[in-house]
């Protein structure tokens, strides 16, 4: 079985569940990374770029919250 066919036999986690966990982690990681980018843009006096990164950060937080909601519902079911 190749890695592209893994459906939980190796990891013990179904692909869809693993994908959801990965998605939440990536959204949270992105929100953290964007904080650095916001600070860099502010230090350079580029408020337009800082605002772009703030909007992107808000979307990453939103994605993480949505993913966490899905996880909560699936874990409690």
N, CA, C and O atoms as a GROMACS GRO file, in nm:
protein
  308
    1UNK      N    1   0.084  -0.118   0.000
    1UNK     CA    2   0.000   0.000   0.000
    1UNK      C    3   0.089   0.124   0.000
    1UNK      O    4   0.180   0.136   0.082
    2UNK      N    5   0.062   0.216  -0.093
    2UNK     CA    6   0.142   0.338  -0.099
    2UNK      C    7   0.086   0.442  -0.002
    2UNK      O    8  -0.025   0.429   0.048
    3UNK      N    9   0.166   0.544   0.022
    3UNK     CA   10   0.124   0.650   0.115
    3UNK      C   11  -0.001   0.722   0.065
    3UNK      O   12  -0.078   0.774   0.145
    4UNK      N   13  -0.021   0.725  -0.067
    4UNK     CA   14  -0.138   0.793  -0.120
    4UNK      C   15  -0.265   0.713  -0.098
    4UNK      O   16  -0.376   0.765  -0.116
    5UNK      N   17  -0.252   0.587  -0.058
    5UNK     CA   18  -0.368   0.502  -0.034
    5UNK      C   19  -0.392   0.481   0.115
    5UNK      O   20  -0.481   0.404   0.152
    6UNK      N   21  -0.317   0.547   0.200
    6UNK     CA   22  -0.330   0.528   0.345
    6UNK      C   23  -0.466   0.578   0.392
    6UNK      O   24  -0.501   0.693   0.367
    7UNK      N   25  -0.541   0.494   0.458
    7UNK     CA   26  -0.674   0.533   0.508
    7UNK      C   27  -0.686   0.504   0.656
    7UNK      O   28  -0.796   0.480   0.705
    8UNK      N   29  -0.577   0.507   0.727
    8UNK     CA   30  -0.580   0.487   0.870
    8UNK      C   31  -0.514   0.359   0.917
    8UNK      O   32  -0.492   0.341   1.036
    9UNK      N   33  -0.483   0.270   0.825
    9UNK     CA   34  -0.419   0.145   0.863
    9UNK      C   35  -0.281   0.166   0.923
    9UNK      O   36  -0.240   0.092   1.013
   10UNK      N   37  -0.210   0.263   0.875
   10UNK     CA   38  -0.075   0.291   0.924
   10UNK      C   39  -0.079   0.386   1.042
   10UNK      O   40  -0.016   0.361   1.145
   11UNK      N   41  -0.153   0.496   1.029
   11UNK     CA   42  -0.154   0.598   1.134
   11UNK      C   43  -0.256   0.572   1.243
   11UNK      O   44  -0.244   0.625   1.354
   12UNK      N   45  -0.356   0.492   1.214
   12UNK     CA   46  -0.464   0.470   1.310
   12UNK      C   47  -0.567   0.582   1.309
   12UNK      O   48  -0.657   0.586   1.392
   13UNK      N   49  -0.553   0.674   1.213
   13UNK     CA   50  -0.645   0.787   1.200
   13UNK      C   51  -0.693   0.792   1.055
   13UNK      O   52  -0.611   0.796   0.963
   14UNK      N   53  -0.824   0.794   1.036
   14UNK     CA   54  -0.878   0.802   0.901
   14UNK      C   55  -0.829   0.929   0.834
   14UNK      O   56  -0.809   1.031   0.899
   15UNK      N   57  -0.809   0.921   0.702
   15UNK     CA   58  -0.757   1.035   0.627
   15UNK      C   59  -0.838   1.162   0.653
   15UNK      O   60  -0.779   1.268   0.675
   16UNK      N   61  -0.971   1.154   0.649
   16UNK     CA   62  -1.052   1.275   0.666
   16UNK      C   63  -1.030   1.337   0.803
   16UNK      O   64  -1.029   1.460   0.814
   17UNK      N   65  -1.013   1.256   0.906
   17UNK     CA   66  -0.987   1.309   1.040
   17UNK      C   67  -0.847   1.369   1.048
   17UNK      O   68  -0.828   1.477   1.103
   18UNK      N   69  -0.751   1.297   0.992
   18UNK     CA   70  -0.613   1.348   0.988
   18UNK      C   71  -0.609   1.481   0.914
   18UNK      O   72  -0.544   1.575   0.958
   19UNK      N   73  -0.679   1.488   0.800
   19UNK     CA   74  -0.681   1.611   0.720
   19UNK      C   75  -0.739   1.727   0.799
   19UNK      O   76  -0.689   1.839   0.790
   20UNK      N   77  -0.842   1.702   0.876
   20UNK     CA   78  -0.903   1.807   0.957
   20UNK      C   79  -0.807   1.855   1.065
   20UNK      O   80  -0.794   1.975   1.088
   21UNK      N   81  -0.740   1.762   1.131
   21UNK     CA   82  -0.642   1.798   1.233
   21UNK      C   83  -0.528   1.878   1.170
   21UNK      O   84  -0.484   1.979   1.225
   22UNK      N   85  -0.481   1.833   1.054
   22UNK     CA   86  -0.373   1.903   0.983
   22UNK      C   87  -0.417   2.044   0.947
   22UNK      O   88  -0.341   2.139   0.963
   23UNK      N   89  -0.541   2.059   0.898
   23UNK     CA   90  -0.593   2.189   0.857
   23UNK      C   91  -0.593   2.287   0.974
   23UNK      O   92  -0.550   2.401   0.959
   24UNK      N   93  -0.639   2.243   1.090
   24UNK     CA   94  -0.643   2.330   1.208
   24UNK      C   95  -0.501   2.372   1.244
   24UNK      O   96  -0.475   2.490   1.271
   25UNK      N   97  -0.410   2.278   1.245
   25UNK     CA   98  -0.271   2.308   1.281
   25UNK      C   99  -0.211   2.409   1.184
   25UNK      O  100  -0.141   2.501   1.226
   26UNK      N  101  -0.237   2.392   1.056
   26UNK     CA  102  -0.181   2.483   0.956
   26UNK      C  103  -0.240   2.623   0.968
   26UNK      O  104  -0.168   2.722   0.954
   27UNK      N  105  -0.369   2.632   0.995
   27UNK     CA  106  -0.431   2.764   1.015
   27UNK      C  107  -0.369   2.835   1.134
   27UNK      O  108  -0.338   2.954   1.127
   28UNK      N  109  -0.352   2.763   1.244
   28UNK     CA  110  -0.292   2.823   1.364
   28UNK      C  111  -0.147   2.862   1.339
   28UNK      O  112  -0.103   2.969   1.382
   29UNK      N  113  -0.074   2.778   1.272
   29UNK     CA  114   0.066   2.807   1.240
   29UNK      C  115   0.075   2.930   1.150
   29UNK      O  116   0.163   3.015   1.167
   30UNK      N  117  -0.016   2.938   1.054
   30UNK     CA  118  -0.017   3.053   0.964
   30UNK      C  119  -0.047   3.182   1.040
   30UNK      O  120   0.015   3.285   1.015
   31UNK      N  121  -0.142   3.177   1.134
   31UNK     CA  122  -0.174   3.295   1.214
   31UNK      C  123  -0.052   3.343   1.292
   31UNK      O  124  -0.027   3.463   1.303
   32UNK      N  125   0.024   3.249   1.346
   32UNK     CA  126   0.146   3.286   1.420
   32UNK      C  127   0.250   3.347   1.326
   32UNK      O  128   0.310   3.449   1.358
   33UNK      N  129   0.271   3.285   1.211
   33UNK     CA  130   0.369   3.334   1.114
   33UNK      C  131   0.332   3.475   1.068
   33UNK      O  132   0.418   3.561   1.054
   34UNK      N  133   0.204   3.497   1.044
   34UNK     CA  134   0.160   3.627   0.996
   34UNK      C  135   0.184   3.738   1.098
   34UNK      O  136   0.201   3.853   1.061
   35UNK      N  137   0.186   3.704   1.226
   35UNK     CA  138   0.218   3.804   1.328
   35UNK      C  139   0.358   3.861   1.305
   35UNK      O  140   0.380   3.981   1.320
   36UNK      N  141   0.452   3.775   1.269
   36UNK     CA  142   0.587   3.820   1.236
   36UNK      C  143   0.585   3.911   1.114
   36UNK      O  144   0.653   4.014   1.113
   37UNK      N  145   0.508   3.874   1.012
   37UNK     CA  146   0.500   3.954   0.891
   37UNK      C  147   0.437   4.090   0.919
   37UNK      O  148   0.480   4.192   0.864
   38UNK      N  149   0.335   4.092   1.004
   38UNK     CA  150   0.272   4.218   1.042
   38UNK      C  151   0.373   4.309   1.110
   38UNK      O  152   0.384   4.428   1.078
   39UNK      N  153   0.448   4.252   1.204
   39UNK     CA  154   0.549   4.332   1.276
   39UNK      C  155   0.657   4.383   1.181
   39UNK      O  156   0.701   4.497   1.194
   40UNK      N  157   0.700   4.300   1.087
   40UNK     CA  158   0.800   4.342   0.989
   40UNK      C  159   0.748   4.459   0.905
   40UNK      O  160   0.819   4.557   0.882
   41UNK      N  161   0.624   4.447   0.858
   41UNK     CA  162   0.566   4.553   0.776
   41UNK      C  163   0.551   4.683   0.855
   41UNK      O  164   0.579   4.791   0.805
   42UNK      N  165   0.508   4.670   0.981
   42UNK     CA  166   0.493   4.790   1.065
   42UNK      C  167   0.627   4.857   1.089
   42UNK      O  168   0.637   4.980   1.084
   43UNK      N  169   0.731   4.778   1.114
   43UNK     CA  170   0.865   4.835   1.136
   43UNK      C  171   0.912   4.911   1.012
   43UNK      O  172   0.983   5.011   1.022
   44UNK      N  173   0.872   4.861   0.895
   44UNK     CA  174   0.911   4.926   0.769
   44UNK      C  175   0.818   5.041   0.733
   44UNK      O  176   0.839   5.109   0.633
   45UNK      N  177   0.714   5.065   0.815
   45UNK     CA  178   0.622   5.174   0.790
   45UNK      C  179   0.523   5.146   0.678
   45UNK      O  180   0.463   5.239   0.623
   46UNK      N  181   0.505   5.019   0.644
   46UNK     CA  182   0.415   4.981   0.534
   46UNK      C  183   0.281   4.935   0.592
   46UNK      O  184   0.257   4.816   0.611
   47UNK      N  185   0.195   5.031   0.619
   47UNK     CA  186   0.066   4.998   0.682
   47UNK      C  187  -0.025   4.920   0.587
   47UNK      O  188  -0.106   4.838   0.632
   48UNK      N  189  -0.014   4.946   0.457
   48UNK     CA  190  -0.095   4.872   0.360
   48UNK      C  191  -0.065   4.723   0.366
   48UNK      O  192  -0.156   4.640   0.367
   49UNK      N  193   0.062   4.690   0.370
   49UNK     CA  194   0.103   4.550   0.377
   49UNK      C  195   0.066   4.489   0.512
   49UNK      O  196   0.020   4.375   0.519
   50UNK      N  197   0.085   4.566   0.619
   50UNK     CA  198   0.047   4.517   0.752
   50UNK      C  199  -0.102   4.486   0.758
   50UNK      O  200  -0.143   4.386   0.816
   51UNK      N  201  -0.183   4.572   0.697
   51UNK     CA  202  -0.328   4.548   0.693
   51UNK      C  203  -0.362   4.423   0.614
   51UNK      O  204  -0.450   4.346   0.654
   52UNK      N  205  -0.295   4.401   0.503
   52UNK     CA  206  -0.315   4.279   0.425
   52UNK      C  207  -0.287   4.156   0.510
   52UNK      O  208  -0.364   4.061   0.511
   53UNK      N  209  -0.174   4.159   0.582
   53UNK     CA  210  -0.138   4.046   0.667
   53UNK      C  211  -0.236   4.029   0.783
   53UNK      O  212  -0.265   3.916   0.823
   54UNK      N  213  -0.288   4.139   0.836
   54UNK     CA  214  -0.389   4.129   0.943
   54UNK      C  215  -0.517   4.062   0.892
   54UNK      O  216  -0.576   3.978   0.961
   55UNK      N  217  -0.559   4.098   0.771
   55UNK     CA  218  -0.679   4.035   0.714
   55UNK      C  219  -0.655   3.886   0.690
   55UNK      O  220  -0.742   3.803   0.718
   56UNK      N  221  -0.537   3.852   0.641
   56UNK     CA  222  -0.503   3.712   0.618
   56UNK      C  223  -0.498   3.637   0.751
   56UNK      O  224  -0.542   3.522   0.760
   57UNK      N  225  -0.445   3.701   0.853
   57UNK     CA  226  -0.437   3.640   0.986
   57UNK      C  227  -0.577   3.614   1.040
   57UNK      O  228  -0.603   3.509   1.100
   58UNK      N  229  -0.667   3.708   1.021
   58UNK     CA  230  -0.805   3.692   1.068
   58UNK      C  231  -0.871   3.574   0.997
   58UNK      O  232  -0.946   3.498   1.060
   59UNK      N  233  -0.845   3.557   0.869
   59UNK     CA  234  -0.900   3.444   0.795
   59UNK      C  235  -0.841   3.311   0.843
   59UNK      O  236  -0.911   3.210   0.850
   60UNK      N  237  -0.713   3.312   0.876
   60UNK     CA  238  -0.650   3.191   0.930
   60UNK      C  239  -0.711   3.154   1.064
   60UNK      O  240  -0.736   3.037   1.092
   61UNK      N  241  -0.734   3.254   1.148
   61UNK     CA  242  -0.798   3.229   1.278
   61UNK      C  243  -0.940   3.174   1.257
   61UNK      O  244  -0.982   3.081   1.325
   62UNK      N  245  -1.010   3.233   1.162
   62UNK     CA  246  -1.146   3.188   1.131
   62UNK      C  247  -1.144   3.041   1.086
   62UNK      O  248  -1.225   2.961   1.132
   63UNK      N  249  -1.053   3.007   0.998
   63UNK     CA  250  -1.041   2.868   0.952
   63UNK      C  251  -1.010   2.774   1.067
   63UNK      O  252  -1.066   2.664   1.074
   64UNK      N  253  -0.921   2.816   1.156
   64UNK     CA  254  -0.887   2.732   1.271
   64UNK      C  255  -1.008   2.712   1.361
   64UNK      O  256  -1.032   2.601   1.408
   65UNK      N  257  -1.084   2.817   1.385
   65UNK     CA  258  -1.202   2.804   1.470
   65UNK      C  259  -1.306   2.712   1.407
   65UNK      O  260  -1.368   2.630   1.475
   66UNK      N  261  -1.325   2.726   1.277
   66UNK     CA  262  -1.420   2.638   1.209
   66UNK      C  263  -1.374   2.493   1.217
   66UNK      O  264  -1.454   2.403   1.241
   67UNK      N  265  -1.246   2.471   1.196
   67UNK     CA  266  -1.191   2.336   1.206
   67UNK      C  267  -1.204   2.279   1.346
   67UNK      O  268  -1.236   2.162   1.363
   68UNK      N  269  -1.178   2.362   1.447
   68UNK     CA  270  -1.192   2.316   1.586
   68UNK      C  271  -1.337   2.282   1.618
   68UNK      O  272  -1.363   2.186   1.691
   69UNK      N  273  -1.430   2.359   1.563
   69UNK     CA  274  -1.572   2.327   1.583
   69UNK      C  275  -1.606   2.190   1.524
   69UNK      O  276  -1.676   2.109   1.586
   70UNK      N  277  -1.556   2.164   1.405
   70UNK     CA  278  -1.578   2.033   1.343
   70UNK      C  279  -1.516   1.921   1.428
   70UNK      O  280  -1.578   1.816   1.447
   71UNK      N  281  -1.397   1.945   1.478
   71UNK     CA  282  -1.331   1.844   1.563
   71UNK      C  283  -1.412   1.817   1.689
   71UNK      O  284  -1.431   1.702   1.727
   72UNK      N  285  -1.459   1.924   1.754
   72UNK     CA  286  -1.539   1.907   1.875
   72UNK      C  287  -1.662   1.821   1.849
   72UNK      O  288  -1.692   1.729   1.926
   73UNK      N  289  -1.733   1.851   1.743
   73UNK     CA  290  -1.853   1.775   1.710
   73UNK      C  291  -1.821   1.629   1.681
   73UNK      O  292  -1.895   1.540   1.722
   74UNK      N  293  -1.713   1.604   1.612
   74UNK     CA  294  -1.677   1.466   1.577
   74UNK      C  295  -1.625   1.389   1.695
   74UNK      O  296  -1.649   1.268   1.706
   75UNK      N  297  -1.553   1.454   1.784
   75UNK     CA  298  -1.499   1.385   1.902
   75UNK      C  299  -1.611   1.352   2.000
   75UNK      O  300  -1.609   1.246   2.062
   76UNK      N  301  -1.708   1.442   2.014
   76UNK     CA  302  -1.815   1.419   2.110
   76UNK      C  303  -1.923   1.326   2.057
   76UNK      O  304  -2.011   1.283   2.132
   77UNK      N  305  -1.917   1.294   1.929
   77UNK     CA  306  -2.019   1.204   1.870
   77UNK      C  307  -1.991   1.058   1.897
   77UNK      O  308  -2.067   0.972   1.855
   0.00000   0.00000   0.00000
